[in-house]
């Protein structure tokens, strides 16, 4: 029989959430140290060493990767939902410097001094950012206390420009092995020495303020986002709103597979790889070419395009890449409405079949010229933003012919890089357990993976934040067969429920979506973290090229599904007696 999981929260995690939301209701600034006790007491699986005296470098690296490089200069973080809210508080953020992070897409502005402005588009941004700031401060202060008692620390604190540091001595002082020191250096990146000096110089005493946190403002942000997309979707040359295949993935996979720039400019990218050797992949690329492994070669070329366009010598190529893609009806829409969830609009009737990745080739592709449909791909949003964006998009588009989600997840029973396909999703936000007919099965993805495994018929748990989970909490769900931990599937399914039903999504119920949607739904996750195994955890490393095979395996499965569905629809229209 269908039944809910026996536990839908952890007391420690629940206390932590109540603590920071109650404190953030204050109209003034709140010191992050007010969250530290509840954070440490939560026993987060991503911060197992929170209560230890020794630094937890893995947790510090995870937090640092999701904060900007200027973070060592920041003493105040202000969260708001719009430029108007910041300006009303006396913060002219449009004039501030845009800053980014390596591990999280979130609009950030820096005043060049000690203040960072963070735009929040849903409650998930708060649930994500507050634990990140708290973990960062806890570990910063451990590092500070260790350095402050050493000669090296006093030297770092007193000097404005340290040229180098003895990593062996640094490791001894911080009780880190060589790998730990390397992780610390990678966490601080280009700011390693200035940040280390700042850590040695002072304790961290961050203050945080939430300007506004209303549901209606989250909806307004989604409206601004759709307002930036709609002019590209509605063109004067189109007689009506085109049908839409919605995809939530990333900003590059579908474009690379459909546009063909990387494959058709292979020699240029191979030369770039030989000259720059980004991430040491030049030899890997040469070996793939030498072995005649076209699938691996293409995946590598797709991965190298990003480095190629971000290389100082390759910046001028961006326009030519976009012009090339435009010939296939691929239109990029970066940060629509000043919301950092980019989109791509892909017109199926303008695709060039000969430019498609060979793994997408199928009979009848030339018939797509008669299609009236578009693919609307968005760069997967964080948590509850997925609900707001899909709900608003559904109000503005024509017929929805498919909804496909590809994203990262933590796994409790497989390896980093594996692909999981779930048919049950428990959502912490709504407390609903969704049962769905996932249009994907193992056989749709496995043929495109040489190194990873595809596991279907899985159960997923949509968590509020990567930090807001602990071993005891996960064990309860693991005993019930939930092995996939992610952040977007539940909100997307709540939006899907509202697209096909006349009422809001329920709360704390078992919801059957298996046969109630007039469009197909497909959800794919590739494992980026194994929270039960610190050995494979991504706390201290990037998925990087290791995840390319899984990313493109999933993207190929999604595009094959879309192309086949559209060709079948066109064939049905052309069939005698159709209509």
C-alpha positions, -999 to +999 in steps of 0.1 A: +000+000+000+010+036-005+022+053+026+042+083+036+078+080+050+076+076+088+095+109+094+094+141+073+119+161+093+147+160+118+142+177+152+177+192+150+173+204+114+138+218+122+152+237+152+179+252+130+154+263+103+131+279+130+161+296+145+173+315+115+138+323+101+128+338+135+159+358+138+158+370+102+124+386+109+143+414+126+144+446+107+181+451+115+212+430+111+217+397+127+251+383+137+258+349+120+272+337+154+235+336+165+230+307+141+262+288+151+249+267+180+218+255+161+240+248+130+265+227+150+237+209+168+220+199+135+249+175+128+248+183+091+262+155+069+281+183+051+296+196+083+305+166+104+334+185+121+313+216+131+318+209+168+354+198+165+384+220+174+402+210+142+392+227+110+368+208+088+384+218+055+359+199+034+330+219+048+350+251+044+358+243+008+322+235+000+311+268+015+339+288-001+330+274-035+295+289-031+307+323-021+325+349-042+363+353-043+359+386-024+343+369+006+374+374+028+367+411+027+330+408+034+316+416+069+279+422+060+256+402+037+222+417+028+195+395+011+168+411-009+143+403-036+146+432-060+167+463-068+139+484-054+142+468-020+180+473-019+177+509-030+150+516-004+175+504+022+201+528+009+220+502-011+225+513-047+233+478-059+229+486-097+262+506-093+280+478-075+303+452-090+288+419-102+305+389-085+301+352-091+308+319-073+322+287-087+295+264-072+262+283-072+244+306-096+230+335-076+230+372-085+255+389-062+267+425-060+297+438-041+302+474-030+340+470-032+342+471+005+327+450+032+291+446+020+277+419-003+242+420-017+225+386-025+193+384-046+169+357-033+143+343-057+127+317-033+130+304+002+155+280-010+181+308-014+177+316+023+179+279+033+210+276+011+228+308+019+224+309+057+240+275+064+268+283+039+276+315+057+275+299+091+297+269+081+321+294+065+324+315+096+327+285+120+356+271+100+372+305+093+374+311+131+390+277+137+416+285+111+421+320+127+427+306+162+452+281+149+471+307+129+470+333+156+491+312+179+519+306+154+548+327+141+536+321+105+501+334+115+516+366+130+537+371+099+506+367+077+486+390+099+512+418+099+520+418+062+499+434+035+515+415+006+527+380+014+545+365-016+544+329-006+538+305+023+555+273+034+527+248+028+543+222+050+544+245+080+509+257+072+497+221+073+514+215+106+498+245+122+463+237+109+466+200+115+462+193+078+479+168+055+492+178+021+458+170+005+441+192+032+464+221+024+457+216-013+420+217-006+423+249+014+443+265-014+417+254-040+389+267-017+404+302-016+415+301-052+432+332-066+426+349-033+446+323-014+473+345+001+452+376+007+425+355+022+449+336+044+464+369+056+429+381+065+420+349+083+452+352+103+444+389+111+409+387+125+380+366+136+350+364+113+319+382+127+295+383+097+262+401+099+233+392+078+200+410+070+169+400+051+152+430+036+120+413+024+109+377+023+073+376+010+058+350-012+043+376-035+077+391-042+090+356-052+061+356-077+070+390-089+106+378-095+093+349-116+071+374-135+102+396-143+120+365-154+092+354-178+090+390-190+126+388-202+118+355-221+084+364-236+096+388-263+118+360-277+090+335-275+063+357-290+075+371-323+054+390-349+062+363-375+045+336-354+007+335-358+001+320-323+019+309-292+042+279-302+039+246-285+067+240-259+089+212-248+102+225-215+137+214-204+155+223-171+191+214-176+221+237-181+231+264-205+253+244-228+244+207-233+214+211-256+231+239-275+262+218-281+243+187-292+219+206-316+240+235-328+271+215-338+297+243-334+322+222-315+322+193-339+323+214-370+352+235-356+371+205-342+405+214-356+403+248-339+394+233-305+421+206-308+447+233-315+434+253-285+436+222-263+472+216-274+482+252-267+463+258-234+458+222-221+428+232-199+425+210-169+452+187-184+427+173-209+449+177-241+462+142-238+428+127-231+414+144-262+443+131-283+438+096-270+401+097-277+407+109-313+434+083-318+411+055-306+384+067-329+360+071-300+337+097-315+313+099-285+341+106-260+358+130-285+326+150-290+319+151-252+354+165-247+350+191-275+317+202-259+335+206-226+364+225-240+341+251-257+335+268-223+372+271-216+377+282-253+352+311-249+365+321-215+401+322-226+414+358-230+425+350-265+391+334-274+367+361-261+361+373-297+348+339-306+316+342-285+298+362-312+307+338-339+295+308-318+262+325-311+258+335-348+265+299-358+239+286-333+214+312-345+214+296-379+198+266-362+172+287-344+190+286-310+186+319-292+204+325-258+185+346-232+210+354-204+196+363-170+161+374-182+145+400-159+178+403-140+171+368-125+201+346-128+183+317-145+193+319-181+173+303-209+176+292-245+149+291-271+153+265-298+130+264-328+127+229-341+118+239-376+151+257-380+174+229-369+200+216-394+198+178-393+234+175-406+247+195-376+231+174-349+253+152-328+255+117-345+238+102-314+207+122-323+204+111-359+171+094-368+150+089-398+127+118-409+145+147-392+139+168-423+102+168-414+109+190-385+108+219-409+070+216-406+070+217-367+054+246-348+071+237-316+101+251-296+123+238-269+125+262-240+155+252-219+163+269-187+194+268-165+181+247-136+170+270-108+176+264-071+150+247-051+116+264-048+126+288-076+118+258-099+082+259-087+078+297-093+095+296-127+076+266-142+043+279-128+048+313-144+061+298-177+030+276-180+008+306-178+025+322-208+032+295-233+009+276-256+005+238-255+030+220-232+041+188-249+067+176-224+085+186-192+120+172-187+143+178-158+180+170-156+200+179-125+226+170-100+219+149-069+235+132-039+232+095-039+231+071-009+238+039-028+258+045-060+289+064-072+296+099-083+287+101-120+260+075-119+225+084-133+194+079-112+158+078-126+131+082-099+094+073-100+087+084-064+096+119-050+091+130-015+092+168-013+102+185+020+086+218+010+050+205+005+056+172+025+039+155-004+050+122-018+046+123-056+042+091-077+050+097-114+053+079-146+089+088-155+092+086-193+128+075-190+142+041-182+177+028-179+179+018-215+173+054-226+206+066-211+229+036-205+240+033-242+257+067-239+277+059-208+309+040-208+320+047-172+288+051-152+257+031-143+220+040-147+196+031-119+159+034-126+129+028-104+145+049-077+130+071-049+141+107-046+140+131-016+138+168-023+156+185+005+155+222+014+192+226+014+224+205+010+233+214+046+199+207+061+202+170+064+221+147+088+230+110+090+201+101+113+176+119+091+189+103+059+189+069+075+152+070+081+146+077+044+172+052+033+154+025+052+123+034+032+143+031-001+149+068-007+184+069-022+184+102-043+188+136-025+182+167-046+165+201-045+143+207-075+121+176-084+095+183-057+089+219-065+087+210-102+061+183-095+041+208-073+040+231-103+030+203-126+002+193-103-012+229-106-008+229-143-032+199-147-055+205-117-079+233-109-065+238-074-033+244-055-010+215-048-020+196-016+001+194+016+013+162+033-004+138+009+004+110-015-001+125-050-006+103-080+007+121-112+012+088-131-018+091-154-030+127-149-007+147-172-015+153-209+022+157-215+051+134-206+073+140-176+109+129-174+133+134-145+170+125-146+197+130-119+234+124-121+252+118-089+275+147-078+280+137-042+279+107-019+272+121+016+277+087+033+312+084+018+336+112+025+360+094+001+338+102-029+322+133-016+323+165-037+328+187-007+363+194-017+363+189-055+344+199-086+325+174-107+344+190-136+350+168-167+341+137-146+305+146-150+305+153-187+296+118-198+266+117-175+255+152-184+256+144-221+241+110-217+211+125-200+209+154-225+209+130-254+181+109-238+160+141-234+166+153-269+159+119-285+126+118-266+117+153-278+127+147-315+109+113-316+077+127-300+076+156-324+082+134-355+055+110-343+031+139-339+039+153-374+035+118-389+001+114-372-010+148-387+001+136-422-015+102-420-046+096-442-077+106-424-058+125-397-075+155-382 
